[in-house]
Amino acid sequence: MTDRLRLVTWNINSLRLRLGLLGRVVEEARPDVVCLQETKVDDANFPMEAVRALGFEHVLYRGDKGYNGVAILSKRPIEPAGHRFWGGVEDARHISARLADGMVVHNFYVPAGGDIPDPALNVKFAHKLRFLDDLTDWGATVAGDTTPRVMVGDLNIAPLETDVWSHKQLLKVVSHTPVEVDKLARVQAAGAWTDVVRQVITPDIKLYSWWSYRARDWAAADRGRRLDHIWTDGGLAPRVRGASVLKDARGWTQPSDHVPVMVDIDPA
C-alpha cells in the first residue's frame, strides 16, 4: 500500500535565490511532491544537483530566463504528462506529471495581470483573462476523465471574501475583481474541481498565502490574499486528510511574498 501523499505548492519567487528556504520547507514539512512557480531560471541553468540533494530524485521543469518558470519536484517516480501554452502566449506557466498510481498533477502559474483591471487598457490583464478562458475550455475536456487529477499553483486570484483582508477595498484591485472571481469560478465548474484547501479550512475562516513586500510590517498589517490553490477532482477530494498554509515562511530571511500551501492525500 502506498503511503499518504504530502503535496506542497509554492510560488518561490526565484528558485536559485531561495534554495535555502526550499531546504527549510523540505526539512519542516517533509513533502513528497513540491510544485514550484516563478522559478525564474531557464532550463539550461536549473539547479538540478541542489534539488536532488534535498531528496528529489524525480524532477520536471520548464523555465524562462529571469521570470515565470514552473517545476515539479518529487521523491516518488513521476513521468511527464505534458504542458500547454495558454492565453496565446508561449511561456513557461504550466507543467504536469503522472505519479505511479496514475494521479496527474498540473502545476500552473497564472499571470498576475498588472495593475489596471481593464483588458482594453492593460495587455497583461487581457492576457490573464484569456488564460482563464483557456483553462475553462480545457477543464471541460478533462471533467469526465476518471484519472485522479490535481491542479495546483499560483492562480493569482483570491476568490472568496475571506480570501482577502478587505473584500470591499479590493473589489477594484487586480486579483479580487468580480470579473476575475467569475472567470475562476467558471474554470472550477468546467473542470469539476474541488477546492480541497477550503474543504479542510472552511470558508468562514480568513486565509491568506501572499503578503505584499510593500508592507513595512507584513505580520502586523496582515493584509494578505489567498492566491495559491490546490484543487482536485471530485473523486479524489474525499481522500484529502489535511491542509495547511505555512504562514511562518513569510517571516523568514529574504522570503518569497508567497508561502507554501500543503495537503495530505490518502492512497486509494
Beta strands, then each sheet from edge to edge (+ up, - down):
strand 1: 5-11
strand 2: 33-37
strand 3: 58-64
strand 4: 67-74
strand 5: 78-80
strand 6: 94-99
strand 7: 104-109
strand 8: 149-154
strand 9: 193-195
strand 10: 210-211
strand 11: 224-225
strand 12: 228-233
strand 13: 240-245
strand 14: 261-265
sheet 1: 3+ 4- 2+ 1+ 14- 13+
sheet 2: 5+ 6- 7+ 8+ 12- 9+
sheet 3: 10+ 11-
end
